[in-house]
Amino acid sequence: MQFVEAHGARIPQIGLGTMTLKEDVCVQAVKTALQVGYRHLDTAEFYGNEVENGAGLRASGVKREDVFICTKVRQGDLMPDNFARVIDQSLVKLQLPYVDLLLIHWNNKDIPLKTSVGALCKAKKDGKTKHVGVANFTTAMLEEAWGVTSEPLVCNQIEVHPFINQDKVLAACKKRGMAVVAYVPIARGKAPGAEALERIGKAHGKSAAQVSLRYLVQLGCVPIPRTATPAHLKENLDVFDFKLSDAEMADLKKLNATNMRVVNPPHAPVWDTP
Ligand SMILES: NC(=O)c1ccc[n+]([C@@H]2O[C@H](COP(=O)([O-])OP(=O)(O)OC[C@H]3O[C@@H](n4cnc5c(N)ncnc54)[C@H](OP(=O)(O)O)[C@@H]3O)[C@@H](O)[C@H]2O)c1
């Protein structure tokens, strides 16, 4: 496993996304993932599967200290009292005294960042999380957040895959020394079948999904692909033994022009894509 380091956090560079995984499917996916070598789990209060993430962790036999666990507080719970209550409930569901990373899941435009980031930082000071960060933050939100935070924001978790151009947000994160955690890293299953990804994959004996993940790894991102399929769990981890050439990276970069945004709920910000 490779790691991305940011403000003292050491983040395993492939994580398991768990959105939509529920009940025993989630428990088994988490358990199997950890047993085949994953060391990073991505859950959220909103996903309704923190109980299953905790159960999968315990069933895996892997030591808790060896696993990097991220959860998130959603946009309706960012006022300090709610925030504190929700993270306490998340820890009860996970059956853990702390998580490794706690994120603001989405900004809430009706709550000042000073308030929401303040509540986030308090969770760290109270020992509920080792590190704090944000998700779905634009460059402007990042600048504002850094202006009010008392703790380093170790990451911004955003949509990144070959079919979207996130150069501006990536550059803003780099400037602040933040890791970029890439969600929907295989474009929610749309990477397989894409001509350039398939062609490049063939040249390396890899799948299109692996090429998409490798592209993100070489950009310095932390992809968190989701799957409950055992073969895909292994496949998605197996992206550290080949390297895309500069020409291949440039070929994949051309796909950015597709401008395919997979995640776009009503509360989503307008990405400052170039
Ligand atoms: N912070 C946020 O706002 C936010 C938003 C969205 C997502 N996320 C996080 O990011 C994670 C990943 O995003 P996502 O789950 O939406 O999308 P994704 O990981 O890009 O795609 C998941 C889909 O790809 C398929 N897949 C996985 N590996 C494959 C492989 N090797 N070959 C072929 N198909 C494969 C899966 O099907 P199979 O099960 O059949 O493999 C599933 O249908 C989420 O689970 C969540 O943890 C965060």
The ligand as a Tripos MOL2 file, in Angstrom:
@<TRIPOS>MOLECULE
LIG
   48    52     1     0     0
SMALL
NO_CHARGES

@<TRIPOS>ATOM
      1 N1        -18.2150   12.9890   -0.3290 N.am      1 LIG1
      2 C1        -19.2050   12.8020   -1.1780 C.2       1 LIG1
      3 O1        -20.0780   13.6640   -1.3510 O.2       1 LIG1
      4 C2        -19.2720   11.5260   -1.9570 C.ar      1 LIG1
      5 C3        -20.1180   11.4350   -3.0730 C.ar      1 LIG1
      6 C4        -20.1450   10.2420   -3.7720 C.ar      1 LIG1
      7 C5        -19.3340    9.1720   -3.3760 C.ar      1 LIG1
      8 N2        -18.5410    9.2780   -2.2750 N.ar      1 LIG1
      9 C6        -17.6840    8.1470   -1.8180 C.3       1 LIG1
     10 O2        -16.9690    7.6540   -2.9340 O.3       1 LIG1
     11 C7        -17.1970    6.2490   -3.0590 C.3       1 LIG1
     12 C8        -17.0870    5.8210   -4.5030 C.3       1 LIG1
     13 O3        -18.0680    6.4290   -5.3070 O.3       1 LIG1
     14 P1        -19.2780    5.5990   -5.9550 P.3       1 LIG1
     15 O4        -19.5130    4.4660   -5.0660 O.co2     1 LIG1
     16 O5        -20.4230    6.4770   -6.1670 O.co2     1 LIG1
     17 O6        -18.7350    5.2450   -7.4080 O.3       1 LIG1
     18 P2        -17.5120    4.3910   -8.0290 P.3       1 LIG1
     19 O7        -16.6410    3.8280   -6.9680 O.co2     1 LIG1
     20 O8        -16.8620    5.2630   -9.0710 O.co2     1 LIG1
     21 O9        -18.2890    3.2670   -8.8180 O.3       1 LIG1
     22 C9        -18.9360    2.2100   -8.1710 C.3       1 LIG1
     23 C10       -19.5090    1.3060   -9.2480 C.3       1 LIG1
     24 O10       -18.4330    0.7790  -10.0350 O.3       1 LIG1
     25 C11       -18.5100   -0.6590  -10.0710 C.3       1 LIG1
     26 N3        -17.1380   -1.1730   -9.9940 N.ar      1 LIG1
     27 C12       -16.2890   -1.0970   -8.9460 C.ar      1 LIG1
     28 N4        -15.1060   -1.6630   -9.2400 N.ar      1 LIG1
     29 C13       -15.2140   -2.1310  -10.5120 C.ar      1 LIG1
     30 C14       -14.3210   -2.8140  -11.3690 C.ar      1 LIG1
     31 N5        -13.0880   -3.1220  -11.0080 N.pl3     1 LIG1
     32 N6        -14.7540   -3.1340  -12.6180 N.ar      1 LIG1
     33 C15       -16.0080   -2.8240  -13.0190 C.ar      1 LIG1
     34 N7        -16.9060   -2.1720  -12.2490 N.ar      1 LIG1
     35 C16       -16.5090   -1.8200  -10.9940 C.ar      1 LIG1
     36 C17       -19.3240   -1.0520   -8.8780 C.3       1 LIG1
     37 O11       -20.0550   -2.2210   -9.1800 O.3       1 LIG1
     38 P3        -19.6970   -3.6540   -8.4820 P.3       1 LIG1
     39 O12       -20.2470   -3.5640   -7.0950 O.co2     1 LIG1
     40 O13       -20.4030   -4.6120   -9.3700 O.co2     1 LIG1
     41 O14       -18.2210   -3.8220   -8.5030 O.co2     1 LIG1
     42 C18       -20.2700    0.1310   -8.7070 C.3       1 LIG1
     43 O15       -21.4210   -0.0400   -9.5110 O.3       1 LIG1
     44 C19       -18.5980    6.0760   -2.4530 C.3       1 LIG1
     45 O16       -18.8970    4.7260   -2.1870 O.3       1 LIG1
     46 C20       -18.4710    6.9680   -1.2430 C.3       1 LIG1
     47 O17       -17.7470    6.2930   -0.2280 O.3       1 LIG1
     48 C21       -18.4690   10.4550   -1.5790 C.ar      1 LIG1
@<TRIPOS>BOND
     1     1     2 1
     2     2     3 2
     3     2     4 1
     4     4     5 ar
     5     4    48 ar
     6     5     6 ar
     7     6     7 ar
     8     7     8 ar
     9     8     9 1
    10     8    48 ar
    11     9    10 1
    12     9    46 1
    13    10    11 1
    14    11    12 1
    15    11    44 1
    16    12    13 1
    17    13    14 1
    18    14    15 2
    19    14    16 1
    20    14    17 1
    21    17    18 1
    22    18    19 2
    23    18    20 1
    24    18    21 1
    25    21    22 1
    26    22    23 1
    27    23    24 1
    28    23    42 1
    29    24    25 1
    30    25    26 1
    31    25    36 1
    32    26    27 ar
    33    26    35 ar
    34    27    28 ar
    35    28    29 ar
    36    29    30 ar
    37    29    35 ar
    38    30    31 1
    39    30    32 ar
    40    32    33 ar
    41    33    34 ar
    42    34    35 ar
    43    36    37 1
    44    36    42 1
    45    37    38 1
    46    38    39 2
    47    38    40 1
    48    38    41 1
    49    42    43 1
    50    44    45 1
    51    44    46 1
    52    46    47 1
@<TRIPOS>SUBSTRUCTURE
     1 LIG1         1 GROUP 0 **** ****
